[in-house]
Amino acid sequence: MFHVGEAIAQNMHMAPIPSVFSVQSEVREAFGWSEHDDTDSAELLLRTLEGHALWSPEKREATLEHLQQRLVNAERVVLLGAAVEPSELHRFNDTRAVFVAADGAVGALQSYEHLACVVSDFDGAEHLDKAAEAGQTIIAHAHGDNSSQWKRILTKWQEHSQPPSLVLSHQVTKELSGMYNFGGFTDGDRALCFVLSMGVAPEKVELVGFSTMKIGAWSATTTPSLKMQKLEWMKRIVSELGFGDSIRS
């Protein structure tokens, strides 16, 4: 349907392409993580869902096409980061904005009426589970240390009376049919990369709740020092894409 890297570059009118992909290798090197592990998790997820009644490749592609149309046609696309406060969203009540939530930040929404999707690596706990149970669309991300999570969570989600729709993402250098590398590293900056790759005009995109000052209330339980390091990578990616002024720092 599209080539993610070319879509981001064209949409941002940037040359060269921002390092939303190469940064993934830099992050692995910085933290001592293995691309082999990332690849194993991604390929296992693909095999697991091959021919799946709910989440087959054909159904995931249809989900992505529908989502792309919704995002491109929206009046405004508002990305919700982990530091978002529910009160910050009141000003969108009477608009035709749609929301893209970074994982657990979906918990800041009082309803899912204007939720386009959740970008998640399965850390969003009860907030993510609630959205999934309501049949929302999840951009489901596989990486090296979350394979046990996605196995457990997808097993639970498929039993819901109204299971979520899925699009699969990964963070490896090789191409994987049926799965996309939208760029970025954290759920927040990956959400921005995703929205831009869909063809949403940058001037229609707004970031709310992106911060390097503290760990957001909607973040997954994690080692604080590690999380703060991750937020610095988020800041770099978001800034390279031209949205650095939206980050509280």
ABEGO torsion letter per residue (X at the ends): XBBAAAAAAAAAGBOBBBAAAAAAAAAAAAAGBBAAAAAAAAAAAAAAABGBAAABAAAAAAAAAAAAAAAAABABBBBBBAABBAAAAAAAAABABBBBBBEAAAAABABAAABABBBBAGAAEAAAAAAAAAGBBBBBBBBAAAAAAAAAAAAAAAABABBBBBBBBBABABBBBGBBBAEEABAAAAAAAAAAAAGBBAAABBBBGBBAABBBAABBBBBAAAAAAAAAAAAAAAAAAGAAAABBX
